[in-house]
Structures are given as structure tokens and as C-alpha cells.
Amino acid sequence: MIRNGFIVSAVACASIAAAALGAWAAGPSDGWKRVGTGIQGGVSGMALAEGAPADPDGADAVIVRDNKADRESRVATVRLRPGRAPVTTELPWLGVLPKDLEALDAVPGLVGHYIALASNGDAYHIVVANGRATVQAGPVTVPDRRDGDNYESFALHRDESGKVFAVWATRGSGERKAVVRAASATIGARGLGFGSPTTRQEFAVPYPNEDEVRHISDLKVLADGTVLVSSASDPNVDNGPFSSAVYNAGRLTVNGAHDAVLRLRTADELTPLRRFTKQDDRKIEAIAFLPGGRAVWGTDDENHGGWVKFDRVTP
């Protein structure tokens, strides 16, 4: 297998083996649907496919998996339709092979283009087309990365002027809060680039409040600047039990100088939009939002695989 900038097929042997997960049975009656089996089948990041046909009761999504070995899947497409099991297709990864992808978002205005972020802060501009995911040039490290940073979230937001901003965060752990940063982003023919962060804020959640709490396990920015985050608790046992929550964390605004500004809520100002207890046993690591208050949650439930669920929320 060729690496370090040359073509790599991350799933040359294993990808097609799971090409039609839609053959599996649908999830239990609580609405969760399986999109991956076992510890290699989790959903660590998710973005809705821009330009996909409108479906009021379904969605087309791209997901990433936090796998590390050469022949394990990194990215898949998921077709979600009411009353049917998801159709999940693992894609070959062509280009520099990442380890531990933890977040994904679609590039505004560029159909098929996505930014995937690894836990070490390396961002990959990929194009999903023709049954494959192709890296555009090499990875770009998010600015202001610090030793020991562990990232689990990344989002892109385009304001009314057409300027694009990136928002990303460390996950935090227990008493150590997550750190959220925002900066301008350029994505196009000249590659991927980030400006210097213009805003930085710490963030912690009131729930989950036991085991290893990841204060931000994913993050998305709505069209109006609302910042929504998921948090998760992982006992570092691959069979769980896990717990999670989803929050309206605050807002991203743009000031007169066209710089991003974060205004996030403190822990005592937060109330979960959705709360999943240890009895629910879900570790949400991916969130996505559709018009009309519709949402999709994605989980990395370790040995229990990856699951998705439609929901409705009012931020």
C-alpha cells in the first residue's frame, strides 16, 4: 500500500464487504437504525449531502469513522428513507490516509466537497463523487493547535456576505473544559486555508456528569449562527454504558470587521435539547440538522457499532 501523498485505498479489501448495510434489519422500535457493526462501524462525524434530492422524511449523508488501521474504512455514504433500513456504502479513500477522523462538515456552495477533521487537528478537504472519497492536496492543521489537544468537532458556516468561517473544538474531559475556536476559512481551487482564530472560548456541560465526560463530541452551526453541540460520557469500556446530550450552546456572530465572534453559554445556563441516559446507552459523536427543526443523531457505540436516528428539536 502506497502512503504519504500518493493514492491510498483505505478500504480496498474491507470497503465493499459492507457496501449494502441496508440488508441488515432496521433498528429497534425507538427509532435508532444501524449504519455500522462492531468497533470499526461507529459514526464519529456526519454531514448532510449538499445538492441531494429533497426528501421531507429522509436524508442523504456522508459519515466518517475513527478507524486507524490501513485497511479499515474511513468514510461512507448513508441513504436514509422512512420505513426502510439505511443503505450504507463504504467508500475507498484516495490520498493521504488519516488516522482517527472525528468530525465532518459539508463545504457551503460546493456540492460533494467536505472537510474532515482528525483528532490531532489535521483537516482533510475531500471530494465525495463516483463512489470514492478523494483528498484534495495534503492535510492542513487547524491554527493554534496545542500539545495534547484532542479534537472531536468541526463545522463550517457561511454568513450573509458569503464569507466562510470554521469552528472547531477540543473535546475536553471531566474537569478540563472544551476549547472552541473560530476563524475564517478559504476552500477552493487553491486548496484549504484558515485564518488566525479571532475568538476562543472554553465550554463545559452540566450533563453527562460522570465517567469521562467529553464536553463537545460534535458541533454544528445553523444558518442563523446558532451553535449546537453534543456531549458524551464514555466509561472507557467498549461495551458502555454510554450517555449523551445535545445543547444549544450559544451563537456565532460576525462583527463589523468581518471577524467571527463566539458567544457561548455557561454550564449553569444550559438545558439539554435531548438527553440520553445510561439506560439509553448511546454515545452521540455526530449531529446534523435539516430545515424545519429536523435533526439526525449519529453514535459511535464502540462494540455495539454505529447508529443514526431522526429527531425534531427547537433550538
DRENROLO-631407 format. One record per residue (C-alpha): z, y, x. Coordinates in steps of 0.25 Angstrom, whole numbers, padded with zeros to 4 digits, always signed. Layout:
// residues N
ZYX...
This chain:
// residues 315
+0000+0000+0000-0004+0014+0005+0006+0025+0005+0009+0039+0009-0002+0047+0003-0012+0036+0000-0015+0029-0012-0004+0020-0017-0004+0011-0029+0011+0011-0033+0009+0001-0043-0003-0007-0038+0004-0020-0041+0014-0017-0051+0008-0006-0060-0001-0014-0068+0009-0024-0071+0016-0014-0081+0003-0008-0086+0006-0011-0100+0021-0010-0103+0017-0007-0117+0016-0022-0119+0031-0022-0118+0040-0021-0130+0044-0008-0135+0058-0003-0132+0070-0005-0141+0071+0002-0155+0078+0014-0148+0064+0019-0144+0064+0016-0129+0051+0010-0124+0050+0003-0111+0040+0008-0101+0044+0000-0089+0052-0012-0085+0063-0014-0075+0068-0005-0064+0053-0001-0060+0050+0003-0074+0058+0015-0076+0053+0029-0081+0058+0039-0071+0049+0051-0075+0039+0053-0086+0029+0064-0091+0020+0064-0103+0005+0063-0100-0001+0077-0102-0014+0076-0110-0011+0063-0117-0015+0062-0131-0005+0068-0141+0003+0058-0148+0015+0062-0157+0022+0049-0156+0018+0045-0141+0016+0049-0127+0009+0046-0114+0018+0047-0102+0018+0045-0087+0031+0039-0081+0035+0037-0067+0044+0026-0061+0054+0028-0050+0050+0016-0042+0050+0015-0027+0042+0003-0022+0028+0004-0019+0023-0006-0030+0031+0000-0041+0026+0009-0052+0027+0024-0051+0020+0029-0063+0016+0024-0077+0010+0029-0090+0016+0027-0103+0010+0027-0117+0020+0029-0128+0016+0027-0142+0024+0025-0155+0027+0011-0159+0021+0005-0146+0027+0001-0133+0024+0010-0121+0011+0007-0113+0015+0009-0099+0005+0009-0087+0010+0009-0073+0000+0017-0064-0004+0016-0050+0002+0027-0041-0009+0032-0031-0004+0041-0020+0009+0043-0012+0019+0033-0018+0032+0039-0023+0046+0033-0024+0055+0035-0036+0047+0044-0045+0057+0051-0054+0050+0061-0063+0037+0065-0068+0030+0076-0076+0016+0080-0080+0009+0092-0074+0007+0102-0084-0008+0104-0087-0013+0093-0078-0015+0080-0086-0012+0068-0079-0004+0075-0068+0011+0073-0065+0022+0076-0055+0031+0064-0052+0044+0067-0044+0051+0056-0035+0066+0056-0033+0064+0062-0019+0057+0075-0025+0043+0071-0021+0033+0075-0032+0020+0068-0035+0008+0074-0042+0001+0063-0049-0011+0061-0058-0010+0050-0068-0024+0046-0072-0033+0034-0073-0022+0024-0073-0015+0029-0060-0006+0040-0054-0012+0047-0042-0003+0056-0033-0010+0070-0030-0007+0072-0015+0007+0069-0010+0021+0071-0016+0027+0085-0016+0042+0087-0014+0049+0096-0024+0055+0108-0018+0069+0110-0014+0072+0095-0013+0085+0092-0006+0090+0080+0001+0096+0070-0009+0088+0075-0021+0085+0065-0031+0075+0069-0042+0072+0063-0055+0065+0074-0063+0053+0083-0062+0046+0092-0073+0034+0102-0073+0034+0114-0082+0022+0124-0085+0026+0137-0090+0018+0147-0099+0011+0153-0087+0006+0139-0082+0015+0139-0070+0021+0125-0068+0035+0122-0064+0042+0110-0058+0056+0106-0062+0063+0095-0055+0078+0090-0053+0087+0081-0045+0093+0070-0054+0108+0073-0050+0118+0063-0050+0132+0063-0056+0139+0076-0051+0127+0080-0044+0118+0089-0053+0103+0088-0054+0096+0100-0048+0084+0105-0055+0073+0114-0048+0061+0121-0053+0049+0126-0046+0034+0130-0048+0024+0119-0047+0009+0118-0044+0001+0106-0047-0014+0105-0046-0025+0103-0036-0017+0108-0024-0006+0098-0027+0008+0099-0031+0017+0110-0027+0031+0116-0030+0036+0130-0028+0050+0133-0023+0061+0130-0034+0064+0142-0042+0076+0136-0049+0087+0126-0046+0098+0121-0055+0108+0110-0056+0109+0102-0068+0119+0091-0074+0120+0084-0087+0133+0080-0095+0127+0066-0099+0125+0056-0093+0139+0058-0087+0141+0045-0080+0135+0035-0069+0125+0042-0061+0120+0054-0069+0106+0059-0066+0107+0073-0072+0092+0074-0073+0084+0062-0073+0071+0069-0079+0067+0083-0082+0056+0089-0091+0053+0104-0094+0047+0107-0108+0037+0117-0111+0047+0128-0114+0055+0125-0102+0066+0116-0107+0071+0107-0097+0074+0093-0102+0081+0083-0093+0086+0069-0094+0098+0063-0087+0103+0049-0084+0114+0041-0079+0111+0029-0070+0123+0020-0066+0114+0015-0054+0114+0001-0061+0100-0003-0065+0104-0009-0078+0111+0004-0082+0117+0008-0092+0110+0022-0091+0112+0035-0099+0103+0047-0101+0102+0061-0108+0091+0071-0110+0094+0086-0110+0089+0100-0112+0093+0105-0098+0088+0119-0099+0075+0127-0097+0065+0130-0086+0060+0145-0087+0051+0153-0079+0055+0167-0074+0047+0180-0072+0043+0175-0058+0038+0162-0064+0049+0154-0057+0055+0142-0064+0070+0144-0069+0079+0133-0073+0090+0135-0083+0097+0122-0085+0109+0119-0094+0123+0115-0088+0129+0102-0091+0138+0107-0102+0126+0114-0109+0118+0101-0110+0117+0091-0122+0109+0079-0122+0096+0079-0130+0097+0064-0129+0108+0055-0123+0107+0041-0119+0120+0033-0116+0122+0021-0108+0121+0013-0121+0106+0018-0122+0105+0015-0107+0093+0024-0104+0091+0031-0091+0081+0042-0094+0073+0047-0082+0061+0053-0089+0059+0062-0100+0046+0068-0107+0044+0078-0118+0033+0079-0129+0031+0090-0139+0039+0090-0151+0052+0087-0145+0048+0073-0141+0053+0066-0128+0051+0054-0120+0062+0048-0112+0060+0038-0101+0070+0029-0094+0072+0022-0081+0082+0012-0085+0081+0004-0072+0081-0011-0074+0078-0008-0089+0065-0001-0086+0059+0012-0091+0059+0016-0106+0054+0028-0114+0058+0034-0127+0053+0045-0136+0063+0055-0142+0064+0068-0148+0072+0079-0143+0075+0094-0146+0078+0101-0132
